[in-house]
Amino acid sequence: MDDRLPDPAETAVPLLALADHRFAVEATAPVAPAELTARIPLLTHLLRHATGPHRAIPAALLADHVLRTGNTGLARLSLDHAKHAAPNDPLIAVVARRLASTGSTS
């Protein structure tokens, strides 16, 4: 495992932080491409270890970040996970609109 990622027992802390939508919305703000790329392993890790509705926000943020790096296929997959975990979450709707606006079918 990457030493920079929390171990599974510590994963609850960042997941709880993401549960606060103010933090999650801030995470979708414009940042440098290098910062987006740096966040992807953590979001992937959180998604992998989250269960049930706790998967929604990391999945939506992962979709947002990979979309902004140009990977629409992974963005769609991540967004599907987010919708399955919490279909009515407002952050998911924001990311879905961003993805739809790309016009990509990949």
PDB file as gemmi writes it, atoms N, CA and C in Angstrom:
CRYST1    1.000    1.000    1.000  90.00  90.00  90.00 P 1                      
ATOM      1  N   MET A   1       0.843  -1.187   0.000  1.00  0.00           N  
ATOM      2  CA  MET A   1       0.000   0.000   0.000  1.00  0.00           C  
ATOM      3  C   MET A   1       0.882   1.242   0.000  1.00  0.00           C  
ATOM      4  N   ASP A   2       0.422   2.281  -0.635  1.00  0.00           N  
ATOM      5  CA  ASP A   2       1.117   3.554  -0.686  1.00  0.00           C  
ATOM      6  C   ASP A   2       1.201   4.118   0.731  1.00  0.00           C  
ATOM      7  N   ASP A   3       2.402   4.477   1.173  1.00  0.00           N  
ATOM      8  CA  ASP A   3       2.598   4.991   2.534  1.00  0.00           C  
ATOM      9  C   ASP A   3       1.869   6.302   2.787  1.00  0.00           C  
ATOM     10  N   ARG A   4       1.498   6.998   1.730  1.00  0.00           N  
ATOM     11  CA  ARG A   4       0.807   8.274   1.902  1.00  0.00           C  
ATOM     12  C   ARG A   4      -0.687   8.099   2.126  1.00  0.00           C  
ATOM     13  N   LEU A   5      -1.208   6.907   1.907  1.00  0.00           N  
ATOM     14  CA  LEU A   5      -2.641   6.666   2.074  1.00  0.00           C  
ATOM     15  C   LEU A   5      -2.921   6.152   3.475  1.00  0.00           C  
ATOM     16  N   PRO A   6      -4.080   6.504   4.036  1.00  0.00           N  
ATOM     17  CA  PRO A   6      -4.415   5.994   5.365  1.00  0.00           C  
ATOM     18  C   PRO A   6      -4.641   4.487   5.317  1.00  0.00           C  
ATOM     19  N   ASP A   7      -4.301   3.828   6.429  1.00  0.00           N  
ATOM     20  CA  ASP A   7      -4.602   2.397   6.452  1.00  0.00           C  
ATOM     21  C   ASP A   7      -6.110   2.245   6.603  1.00  0.00           C  
ATOM     22  N   PRO A   8      -6.634   1.050   6.332  1.00  0.00           N  
ATOM     23  CA  PRO A   8      -8.095   0.892   6.359  1.00  0.00           C  
ATOM     24  C   PRO A   8      -8.747   1.337   7.666  1.00  0.00           C  
ATOM     25  N   ALA A   9      -8.063   1.162   8.791  1.00  0.00           N  
ATOM     26  CA  ALA A   9      -8.643   1.577  10.070  1.00  0.00           C  
ATOM     27  C   ALA A   9      -8.746   3.099  10.180  1.00  0.00           C  
ATOM     28  N   GLU A  10      -7.869   3.822   9.493  1.00  0.00           N  
ATOM     29  CA  GLU A  10      -7.886   5.282   9.538  1.00  0.00           C  
ATOM     30  C   GLU A  10      -8.725   5.899   8.428  1.00  0.00           C  
ATOM     31  N   THR A  11      -9.271   5.098   7.574  1.00  0.00           N  
ATOM     32  CA  THR A  11     -10.037   5.601   6.441  1.00  0.00           C  
ATOM     33  C   THR A  11     -11.305   6.316   6.887  1.00  0.00           C  
ATOM     34  N   ALA A  12     -11.825   5.987   8.044  1.00  0.00           N  
ATOM     35  CA  ALA A  12     -13.060   6.615   8.523  1.00  0.00           C  
ATOM     36  C   ALA A  12     -12.905   8.119   8.691  1.00  0.00           C  
ATOM     37  N   VAL A  13     -11.737   8.585   9.060  1.00  0.00           N  
ATOM     38  CA  VAL A  13     -11.549  10.021   9.310  1.00  0.00           C  
ATOM     39  C   VAL A  13     -11.771  10.840   8.030  1.00  0.00           C  
ATOM     40  N   PRO A  14     -11.073  10.541   6.926  1.00  0.00           N  
ATOM     41  CA  PRO A  14     -11.361  11.341   5.727  1.00  0.00           C  
ATOM     42  C   PRO A  14     -12.768  11.119   5.181  1.00  0.00           C  
ATOM     43  N   LEU A  15     -13.329   9.933   5.368  1.00  0.00           N  
ATOM     44  CA  LEU A  15     -14.703   9.706   4.908  1.00  0.00           C  
ATOM     45  C   LEU A  15     -15.678  10.577   5.685  1.00  0.00           C  
ATOM     46  N   LEU A  16     -15.454  10.730   6.979  1.00  0.00           N  
ATOM     47  CA  LEU A  16     -16.319  11.602   7.775  1.00  0.00           C  
ATOM     48  C   LEU A  16     -16.153  13.057   7.344  1.00  0.00           C  
ATOM     49  N   ALA A  17     -14.936  13.445   7.014  1.00  0.00           N  
ATOM     50  CA  ALA A  17     -14.714  14.816   6.537  1.00  0.00           C  
ATOM     51  C   ALA A  17     -15.466  15.050   5.234  1.00  0.00           C  
ATOM     52  N   LEU A  18     -15.442  14.063   4.345  1.00  0.00           N  
ATOM     53  CA  LEU A  18     -16.147  14.201   3.077  1.00  0.00           C  
ATOM     54  C   LEU A  18     -17.659  14.241   3.260  1.00  0.00           C  
ATOM     55  N   ALA A  19     -18.146  13.692   4.354  1.00  0.00           N  
ATOM     56  CA  ALA A  19     -19.588  13.710   4.610  1.00  0.00           C  
ATOM     57  C   ALA A  19     -20.100  15.143   4.789  1.00  0.00           C  
ATOM     58  N   ASP A  20     -19.212  16.056   5.158  1.00  0.00           N  
ATOM     59  CA  ASP A  20     -19.564  17.469   5.268  1.00  0.00           C  
ATOM     60  C   ASP A  20     -19.530  18.047   3.857  1.00  0.00           C  
ATOM     61  N   HIS A  21     -20.683  18.336   3.302  1.00  0.00           N  
ATOM     62  CA  HIS A  21     -20.762  18.779   1.908  1.00  0.00           C  
ATOM     63  C   HIS A  21     -19.989  20.067   1.646  1.00  0.00           C  
ATOM     64  N   ARG A  22     -19.772  20.885   2.667  1.00  0.00           N  
ATOM     65  CA  ARG A  22     -18.966  22.096   2.451  1.00  0.00           C  
ATOM     66  C   ARG A  22     -17.562  21.716   2.012  1.00  0.00           C  
ATOM     67  N   PHE A  23     -17.010  20.680   2.619  1.00  0.00           N  
ATOM     68  CA  PHE A  23     -15.676  20.212   2.237  1.00  0.00           C  
ATOM     69  C   PHE A  23     -15.719  19.586   0.854  1.00  0.00           C  
ATOM     70  N   ALA A  24     -16.705  18.764   0.606  1.00  0.00           N  
ATOM     71  CA  ALA A  24     -16.802  18.074  -0.679  1.00  0.00           C  
ATOM     72  C   ALA A  24     -16.960  19.074  -1.827  1.00  0.00           C  
ATOM     73  N   VAL A  25     -17.780  20.102  -1.641  1.00  0.00           N  
ATOM     74  CA  VAL A  25     -17.963  21.100  -2.690  1.00  0.00           C  
ATOM     75  C   VAL A  25     -16.663  21.863  -2.910  1.00  0.00           C  
ATOM     76  N   GLU A  26     -15.953  22.160  -1.837  1.00  0.00           N  
ATOM     77  CA  GLU A  26     -14.653  22.836  -1.970  1.00  0.00           C  
ATOM     78  C   GLU A  26     -13.677  21.986  -2.779  1.00  0.00           C  
ATOM     79  N   ALA A  27     -13.774  20.671  -2.645  1.00  0.00           N  
ATOM     80  CA  ALA A  27     -12.878  19.772  -3.369  1.00  0.00           C  
ATOM     81  C   ALA A  27     -13.137  19.776  -4.872  1.00  0.00           C  
ATOM     82  N   THR A  28     -14.270  20.302  -5.312  1.00  0.00           N  
ATOM     83  CA  THR A  28     -14.561  20.388  -6.745  1.00  0.00           C  
ATOM     84  C   THR A  28     -14.149  21.737  -7.338  1.00  0.00           C  
ATOM     85  N   ALA A  29     -13.583  22.613  -6.505  1.00  0.00           N  
ATOM     86  CA  ALA A  29     -13.147  23.922  -6.987  1.00  0.00           C  
ATOM     87  C   ALA A  29     -11.960  23.765  -7.942  1.00  0.00           C  
ATOM     88  N   PRO A  30     -11.753  24.740  -8.820  1.00  0.00           N  
ATOM     89  CA  PRO A  30     -10.626  24.655  -9.758  1.00  0.00           C  
ATOM     90  C   PRO A  30      -9.282  24.562  -9.029  1.00  0.00           C  
ATOM     91  N   VAL A  31      -8.458  23.622  -9.465  1.00  0.00           N  
ATOM     92  CA  VAL A  31      -7.097  23.462  -8.948  1.00  0.00           C  
ATOM     93  C   VAL A  31      -6.185  23.090 -10.110  1.00  0.00           C  
ATOM     94  N   ALA A  32      -4.908  23.159  -9.858  1.00  0.00           N  
ATOM     95  CA  ALA A  32      -3.919  22.816 -10.881  1.00  0.00           C  
ATOM     96  C   ALA A  32      -4.032  21.340 -11.248  1.00  0.00           C  
ATOM     97  N   PRO A  33      -3.756  21.000 -12.500  1.00  0.00           N  
ATOM     98  CA  PRO A  33      -3.822  19.599 -12.927  1.00  0.00           C  
ATOM     99  C   PRO A  33      -2.992  18.655 -12.059  1.00  0.00           C  
ATOM    100  N   ALA A  34      -1.836  19.109 -11.603  1.00  0.00           N  
ATOM    101  CA  ALA A  34      -0.999  18.250 -10.754  1.00  0.00           C  
ATOM    102  C   ALA A  34      -1.699  17.927  -9.433  1.00  0.00           C  
ATOM    103  N   GLU A  35      -2.440  18.883  -8.902  1.00  0.00           N  
ATOM    104  CA  GLU A  35      -3.176  18.649  -7.650  1.00  0.00           C  
ATOM    105  C   GLU A  35      -4.303  17.650  -7.879  1.00  0.00           C  
ATOM    106  N   LEU A  36      -4.998  17.779  -9.010  1.00  0.00           N  
ATOM    107  CA  LEU A  36      -6.044  16.807  -9.346  1.00  0.00           C  
ATOM    108  C   LEU A  36      -5.465  15.397  -9.391  1.00  0.00           C  
ATOM    109  N   THR A  37      -4.379  15.261 -10.102  1.00  0.00           N  
ATOM    110  CA  THR A  37      -3.736  13.955 -10.253  1.00  0.00           C  
ATOM    111  C   THR A  37      -3.271  13.423  -8.907  1.00  0.00           C  
ATOM    112  N   ALA A  38      -2.787  14.292  -8.038  1.00  0.00           N  
ATOM    113  CA  ALA A  38      -2.316  13.865  -6.720  1.00  0.00           C  
ATOM    114  C   ALA A  38      -3.454  13.378  -5.831  1.00  0.00           C  
ATOM    115  N   ARG A  39      -4.659  13.905  -6.013  1.00  0.00           N  
ATOM    116  CA  ARG A  39      -5.794  13.512  -5.174  1.00  0.00           C  
ATOM    117  C   ARG A  39      -6.428  12.181  -5.599  1.00  0.00           C  
ATOM    118  N   ILE A  40      -6.233  11.780  -6.830  1.00  0.00           N  
ATOM    119  CA  ILE A  40      -6.916  10.587  -7.359  1.00  0.00           C  
ATOM    120  C   ILE A  40      -6.603   9.324  -6.571  1.00  0.00           C  
ATOM    121  N   PRO A  41      -5.352   9.039  -6.182  1.00  0.00           N  
ATOM    122  CA  PRO A  41      -5.107   7.822  -5.402  1.00  0.00           C  
ATOM    123  C   PRO A  41      -5.849   7.812  -4.059  1.00  0.00           C  
ATOM    124  N   LEU A  42      -5.925   8.961  -3.383  1.00  0.00           N  
ATOM    125  CA  LEU A  42      -6.644   9.007  -2.112  1.00  0.00           C  
ATOM    126  C   LEU A  42      -8.135   8.764  -2.327  1.00  0.00           C  
ATOM    127  N   LEU A  43      -8.721   9.417  -3.326  1.00  0.00           N  
ATOM    128  CA  LEU A  43     -10.148   9.215  -3.584  1.00  0.00           C  
ATOM    129  C   LEU A  43     -10.443   7.774  -3.976  1.00  0.00           C  
ATOM    130  N   THR A  44      -9.568   7.174  -4.763  1.00  0.00           N  
ATOM    131  CA  THR A  44      -9.726   5.764  -5.138  1.00  0.00           C  
ATOM    132  C   THR A  44      -9.660   4.875  -3.905  1.00  0.00           C  
ATOM    133  N   HIS A  45      -8.714   5.166  -3.035  1.00  0.00           N  
ATOM    134  CA  HIS A  45      -8.558   4.405  -1.790  1.00  0.00           C  
ATOM    135  C   HIS A  45      -9.822   4.526  -0.925  1.00  0.00           C  
ATOM    136  N   LEU A  46     -10.314   5.738  -0.775  1.00  0.00           N  
ATOM    137  CA  LEU A  46     -11.510   5.938   0.042  1.00  0.00           C  
ATOM    138  C   LEU A  46     -12.710   5.223  -0.554  1.00  0.00           C  
ATOM    139  N   LEU A  47     -12.847   5.288  -1.848  1.00  0.00           N  
ATOM    140  CA  LEU A  47     -13.959   4.601  -2.507  1.00  0.00           C  
ATOM    141  C   LEU A  47     -13.860   3.093  -2.300  1.00  0.00           C  
ATOM    142  N   ARG A  48     -12.672   2.575  -2.395  1.00  0.00           N  
ATOM    143  CA  ARG A  48     -12.447   1.137  -2.243  1.00  0.00           C  
ATOM    144  C   ARG A  48     -12.823   0.652  -0.843  1.00  0.00           C  
ATOM    145  N   HIS A  49     -12.599   1.491   0.168  1.00  0.00           N  
ATOM    146  CA  HIS A  49     -12.816   1.060   1.552  1.00  0.00           C  
ATOM    147  C   HIS A  49     -14.142   1.533   2.146  1.00  0.00           C  
ATOM    148  N   ALA A  50     -14.852   2.390   1.457  1.00  0.00           N  
ATOM    149  CA  ALA A  50     -16.145   2.873   1.963  1.00  0.00           C  
ATOM    150  C   ALA A  50     -17.232   1.849   1.663  1.00  0.00           C  
ATOM    151  N   THR A  51     -18.290   1.907   2.445  1.00  0.00           N  
ATOM    152  CA  THR A  51     -19.419   1.017   2.225  1.00  0.00           C  
ATOM    153  C   THR A  51     -20.708   1.824   2.143  1.00  0.00           C  
ATOM    154  N   GLY A  52     -21.688   1.236   1.492  1.00  0.00           N  
ATOM    155  CA  GLY A  52     -23.022   1.825   1.418  1.00  0.00           C  
ATOM    156  C   GLY A  52     -23.017   3.265   0.953  1.00  0.00           C  
ATOM    157  N   PRO A  53     -23.819   4.104   1.599  1.00  0.00           N  
ATOM    158  CA  PRO A  53     -23.944   5.493   1.171  1.00  0.00           C  
ATOM    159  C   PRO A  53     -22.658   6.299   1.355  1.00  0.00           C  
ATOM    160  N   HIS A  54     -21.720   5.800   2.158  1.00  0.00           N  
ATOM    161  CA  HIS A  54     -20.451   6.494   2.354  1.00  0.00           C  
ATOM    162  C   HIS A  54     -19.583   6.469   1.100  1.00  0.00           C  
ATOM    163  N   ARG A  55     -19.953   5.634   0.120  1.00  0.00           N  
ATOM    164  CA  ARG A  55     -19.215   5.575  -1.150  1.00  0.00           C  
ATOM    165  C   ARG A  55     -19.569   6.741  -2.075  1.00  0.00           C  
ATOM    166  N   ALA A  56     -20.688   7.398  -1.836  1.00  0.00           N  
ATOM    167  CA  ALA A  56     -21.196   8.404  -2.772  1.00  0.00           C  
ATOM    168  C   ALA A  56     -20.237   9.573  -2.989  1.00  0.00           C  
ATOM    169  N   ILE A  57     -19.800  10.204  -1.935  1.00  0.00           N  
ATOM    170  CA  ILE A  57     -18.986  11.407  -2.083  1.00  0.00           C  
ATOM    171  C   ILE A  57     -17.604  11.091  -2.660  1.00  0.00           C  
ATOM    172  N   PRO A  58     -16.879  10.079  -2.139  1.00  0.00           N  
ATOM    173  CA  PRO A  58     -15.595   9.794  -2.796  1.00  0.00           C  
ATOM    174  C   PRO A  58     -15.762   9.408  -4.262  1.00  0.00           C  
ATOM    175  N   ALA A  59     -16.835   8.695  -4.588  1.00  0.00           N  
ATOM    176  CA  ALA A  59     -17.072   8.311  -5.984  1.00  0.00           C  
ATOM    177  C   ALA A  59     -17.374   9.540  -6.834  1.00  0.00           C  
ATOM    178  N   ALA A  60     -18.180  10.453  -6.315  1.00  0.00           N  
ATOM    179  CA  ALA A  60     -18.497  11.677  -7.062  1.00  0.00           C  
ATOM    180  C   ALA A  60     -17.262  12.550  -7.241  1.00  0.00           C  
ATOM    181  N   LEU A  61     -16.454  12.671  -6.195  1.00  0.00           N  
ATOM    182  CA  LEU A  61     -15.237  13.468  -6.309  1.00  0.00           C  
ATOM    183  C   LEU A  61     -14.231  12.816  -7.257  1.00  0.00           C  
ATOM    184  N   LEU A  62     -14.141  11.497  -7.208  1.00  0.00           N  
ATOM    185  CA  LEU A  62     -13.263  10.811  -8.150  1.00  0.00           C  
ATOM    186  C   LEU A  62     -13.745  11.065  -9.577  1.00  0.00           C  
ATOM    187  N   ALA A  63     -15.049  10.976  -9.794  1.00  0.00           N  
ATOM    188  CA  ALA A  63     -15.596  11.262 -11.126  1.00  0.00           C  
ATOM    189  C   ALA A  63     -15.234  12.677 -11.563  1.00  0.00           C  
ATOM    190  N   ASP A  64     -15.395  13.630 -10.666  1.00  0.00           N  
ATOM    191  CA  ASP A  64     -15.073  15.021 -10.975  1.00  0.00           C  
ATOM    192  C   ASP A  64     -13.593  15.178 -11.321  1.00  0.00           C  
ATOM    193  N   HIS A  65     -12.738  14.591 -10.529  1.00  0.00           N  
ATOM    194  CA  HIS A  65     -11.297  14.767 -10.734  1.00  0.00           C  
ATOM    195  C   HIS A  65     -10.820  14.091 -12.023  1.00  0.00           C  
ATOM    196  N   VAL A  66     -11.250  12.871 -12.258  1.00  0.00           N  
ATOM    197  CA  VAL A  66     -10.788  12.199 -13.482  1.00  0.00           C  
ATOM    198  C   VAL A  66     -11.410  12.835 -14.723  1.00  0.00           C  
ATOM    199  N   LEU A  67     -12.616  13.369 -14.590  1.00  0.00           N  
ATOM    200  CA  LEU A  67     -13.212  14.095 -15.704  1.00  0.00           C  
ATOM    201  C   LEU A  67     -12.346  15.296 -16.065  1.00  0.00           C  
ATOM    202  N   ARG A  68     -11.891  16.016 -15.059  1.00  0.00           N  
ATOM    203  CA  ARG A  68     -11.062  17.203 -15.315  1.00  0.00           C  
ATOM    204  C   ARG A  68      -9.672  16.845 -15.832  1.00  0.00           C  
ATOM    205  N   THR A  69      -9.268  15.592 -15.692  1.00  0.00           N  
ATOM    206  CA  THR A  69      -8.000  15.171 -16.291  1.00  0.00           C  
ATOM    207  C   THR A  69      -8.225  14.550 -17.660  1.00  0.00           C  
ATOM    208  N   GLY A  70      -9.511  14.478 -18.091  1.00  0.00           N  
ATOM    209  CA  GLY A  70      -9.818  14.009 -19.438  1.00  0.00           C  
ATOM    210  C   GLY A  70     -10.275  12.573 -19.548  1.00  0.00           C  
ATOM    211  N   ASN A  71     -10.412  11.871 -18.442  1.00  0.00           N  
ATOM    212  CA  ASN A  71     -10.799  10.465 -18.483  1.00  0.00           C  
ATOM    213  C   ASN A  71     -12.315  10.340 -18.288  1.00  0.00           C  
ATOM    214  N   THR A  72     -13.067  10.546 -19.361  1.00  0.00           N  
ATOM    215  CA  THR A  72     -14.528  10.513 -19.243  1.00  0.00           C  
ATOM    216  C   THR A  72     -15.055   9.112 -18.962  1.00  0.00           C  
ATOM    217  N   GLY A  73     -14.368   8.090 -19.433  1.00  0.00           N  
ATOM    218  CA  GLY A  73     -14.815   6.721 -19.181  1.00  0.00           C  
ATOM    219  C   GLY A  73     -14.795   6.391 -17.700  1.00  0.00           C  
ATOM    220  N   LEU A  74     -13.685   6.697 -17.027  1.00  0.00           N  
ATOM    221  CA  LEU A  74     -13.599   6.451 -15.592  1.00  0.00           C  
ATOM    222  C   LEU A  74     -14.542   7.385 -14.835  1.00  0.00           C  
ATOM    223  N   ALA A  75     -14.731   8.589 -15.349  1.00  0.00           N  
ATOM    224  CA  ALA A  75     -15.663   9.516 -14.709  1.00  0.00           C  
ATOM    225  C   ALA A  75     -17.079   8.937 -14.715  1.00  0.00           C  
ATOM    226  N   ARG A  76     -17.489   8.368 -15.841  1.00  0.00           N  
ATOM    227  CA  ARG A  76     -18.827   7.768 -15.928  1.00  0.00           C  
ATOM    228  C   ARG A  76     -18.971   6.582 -14.965  1.00  0.00           C  
ATOM    229  N   LEU A  77     -17.953   5.755 -14.904  1.00  0.00           N  
ATOM    230  CA  LEU A  77     -17.982   4.600 -14.001  1.00  0.00           C  
ATOM    231  C   LEU A  77     -18.065   5.058 -12.547  1.00  0.00           C  
ATOM    232  N   SER A  78     -17.252   6.030 -12.180  1.00  0.00           N  
ATOM    233  CA  SER A  78     -17.263   6.545 -10.809  1.00  0.00           C  
ATOM    234  C   SER A  78     -18.611   7.192 -10.483  1.00  0.00           C  
ATOM    235  N   LEU A  79     -19.148   7.919 -11.439  1.00  0.00           N  
ATOM    236  CA  LEU A  79     -20.442   8.558 -11.219  1.00  0.00           C  
ATOM    237  C   LEU A  79     -21.542   7.505 -11.050  1.00  0.00           C  
ATOM    238  N   ASP A  80     -21.474   6.411 -11.784  1.00  0.00           N  
ATOM    239  CA  ASP A  80     -22.437   5.321 -11.598  1.00  0.00           C  
ATOM    240  C   ASP A  80     -22.370   4.774 -10.178  1.00  0.00           C  
ATOM    241  N   HIS A  81     -21.157   4.603  -9.647  1.00  0.00           N  
ATOM    242  CA  HIS A  81     -20.997   4.145  -8.261  1.00  0.00           C  
ATOM    243  C   HIS A  81     -21.620   5.153  -7.293  1.00  0.00           C  
ATOM    244  N   ALA A  82     -21.381   6.431  -7.547  1.00  0.00           N  
ATOM    245  CA  ALA A  82     -21.926   7.472  -6.678  1.00  0.00           C  
ATOM    246  C   ALA A  82     -23.451   7.451  -6.696  1.00  0.00           C  
ATOM    247  N   LYS A  83     -24.028   7.363  -7.884  1.00  0.00           N  
ATOM    248  CA  LYS A  83     -25.490   7.345  -8.007  1.00  0.00           C  
ATOM    249  C   LYS A  83     -26.093   6.123  -7.323  1.00  0.00           C  
ATOM    250  N   HIS A  84     -25.418   5.002  -7.410  1.00  0.00           N  
ATOM    251  CA  HIS A  84     -25.914   3.787  -6.761  1.00  0.00           C  
ATOM    252  C   HIS A  84     -25.886   3.948  -5.241  1.00  0.00           C  
ATOM    253  N   ALA A  85     -24.858   4.617  -4.722  1.00  0.00           N  
ATOM    254  CA  ALA A  85     -24.714   4.766  -3.275  1.00  0.00           C  
ATOM    255  C   ALA A  85     -25.686   5.793  -2.692  1.00  0.00           C  
ATOM    256  N   ALA A  86     -25.929   6.873  -3.410  1.00  0.00           N  
ATOM    257  CA  ALA A  86     -26.804   7.939  -2.897  1.00  0.00           C  
ATOM    258  C   ALA A  86     -27.374   8.715  -4.080  1.00  0.00           C  
ATOM    259  N   PRO A  87     -28.415   8.191  -4.707  1.00  0.00           N  
ATOM    260  CA  PRO A  87     -28.916   8.764  -5.957  1.00  0.00           C  
ATOM    261  C   PRO A  87     -29.366  10.221  -5.882  1.00  0.00           C  
ATOM    262  N   ASN A  88     -29.736  10.714  -4.727  1.00  0.00           N  
ATOM    263  CA  ASN A  88     -30.262  12.074  -4.622  1.00  0.00           C  
ATOM    264  C   ASN A  88     -29.270  13.079  -4.068  1.00  0.00           C  
ATOM    265  N   ASP A  89     -28.010  12.709  -3.958  1.00  0.00           N  
ATOM    266  CA  ASP A  89     -27.016  13.621  -3.405  1.00  0.00           C  
ATOM    267  C   ASP A  89     -26.787  14.795  -4.361  1.00  0.00           C  
ATOM    268  N   PRO A  90     -26.831  16.030  -3.868  1.00  0.00           N  
ATOM    269  CA  PRO A  90     -26.680  17.192  -4.752  1.00  0.00           C  
ATOM    270  C   PRO A  90     -25.304  17.282  -5.417  1.00  0.00           C  
ATOM    271  N   LEU A  91     -24.259  16.817  -4.760  1.00  0.00           N  
ATOM    272  CA  LEU A  91     -22.931  16.855  -5.377  1.00  0.00           C  
ATOM    273  C   LEU A  91     -22.887  15.956  -6.604  1.00  0.00           C  
ATOM    274  N   ILE A  92     -23.567  14.836  -6.548  1.00  0.00           N  
ATOM    275  CA  ILE A  92     -23.613  13.917  -7.681  1.00  0.00           C  
ATOM    276  C   ILE A  92     -24.280  14.600  -8.872  1.00  0.00           C  
ATOM    277  N   ALA A  93     -25.323  15.367  -8.599  1.00  0.00           N  
ATOM    278  CA  ALA A  93     -26.010  16.094  -9.675  1.00  0.00           C  
ATOM    279  C   ALA A  93     -25.078  17.112 -10.329  1.00  0.00           C  
ATOM    280  N   VAL A  94     -24.261  17.785  -9.533  1.00  0.00           N  
ATOM    281  CA  VAL A  94     -23.306  18.763 -10.075  1.00  0.00           C  
ATOM    282  C   VAL A  94     -22.317  18.069 -11.001  1.00  0.00           C  
ATOM    283  N   VAL A  95     -21.759  16.962 -10.534  1.00  0.00           N  
ATOM    284  CA  VAL A  95     -20.770  16.238 -11.341  1.00  0.00           C  
ATOM    285  C   VAL A  95     -21.429  15.656 -12.592  1.00  0.00           C  
ATOM    286  N   ALA A  96     -22.656  15.167 -12.464  1.00  0.00           N  
ATOM    287  CA  ALA A  96     -23.372  14.618 -13.618  1.00  0.00           C  
ATOM    288  C   ALA A  96     -23.579  15.690 -14.685  1.00  0.00           C  
ATOM    289  N   ARG A  97     -23.907  16.904 -14.271  1.00  0.00           N  
ATOM    290  CA  ARG A  97     -24.076  18.002 -15.234  1.00  0.00           C  
ATOM    291  C   ARG A  97     -22.748  18.318 -15.919  1.00  0.00           C  
ATOM    292  N   ARG A  98     -21.664  18.313 -15.161  1.00  0.00           N  
ATOM    293  CA  ARG A  98     -20.345  18.573 -15.758  1.00  0.00           C  
ATOM    294  C   ARG A  98     -20.015  17.503 -16.784  1.00  0.00           C  
ATOM    295  N   LEU A  99     -20.291  16.260 -16.443  1.00  0.00           N  
ATOM    296  CA  LEU A  99     -19.993  15.157 -17.353  1.00  0.00           C  
ATOM    297  C   LEU A  99     -20.869  15.256 -18.609  1.00  0.00           C  
ATOM    298  N   ALA A 100     -22.150  15.558 -18.423  1.00  0.00           N  
ATOM    299  CA  ALA A 100     -23.052  15.695 -19.559  1.00  0.00           C  
ATOM    300  C   ALA A 100     -22.623  16.827 -20.482  1.00  0.00           C  
ATOM    301  N   SER A 101     -22.065  17.881 -19.913  1.00  0.00           N  
ATOM    302  CA  SER A 101     -21.665  19.035 -20.722  1.00  0.00           C  
ATOM    303  C   SER A 101     -20.448  18.747 -21.591  1.00  0.00           C  
ATOM    304  N   THR A 102     -19.742  17.649 -21.324  1.00  0.00           N  
ATOM    305  CA  THR A 102     -18.586  17.314 -22.171  1.00  0.00           C  
ATOM    306  C   THR A 102     -19.034  16.772 -23.520  1.00  0.00           C  
ATOM    307  N   GLY A 103     -20.262  16.232 -23.560  1.00  0.00           N  
ATOM    308  CA  GLY A 103     -20.775  15.683 -24.797  1.00  0.00           C  
ATOM    309  C   GLY A 103     -20.112  14.382 -25.219  1.00  0.00           C  
ATOM    310  N   SER A 104     -19.261  13.843 -24.344  1.00  0.00           N  
ATOM    311  CA  SER A 104     -18.528  12.619 -24.664  1.00  0.00           C  
ATOM    312  C   SER A 104     -19.401  11.399 -24.412  1.00  0.00           C  
ATOM    313  N   THR A 105     -19.261  10.420 -25.251  1.00  0.00           N  
ATOM    314  CA  THR A 105     -19.992   9.157 -25.077  1.00  0.00           C  
ATOM    315  C   THR A 105     -19.050   8.030 -24.690  1.00  0.00           C  
ATOM    316  N   SER A 106     -17.780   8.352 -24.450  1.00  0.00           N  
ATOM    317  CA  SER A 106     -16.832   7.300 -24.093  1.00  0.00           C  
ATOM    318  C   SER A 106     -16.935   6.906 -22.642  1.00  0.00           C  
TER     319      SER A 106                                                      
END                                                                             
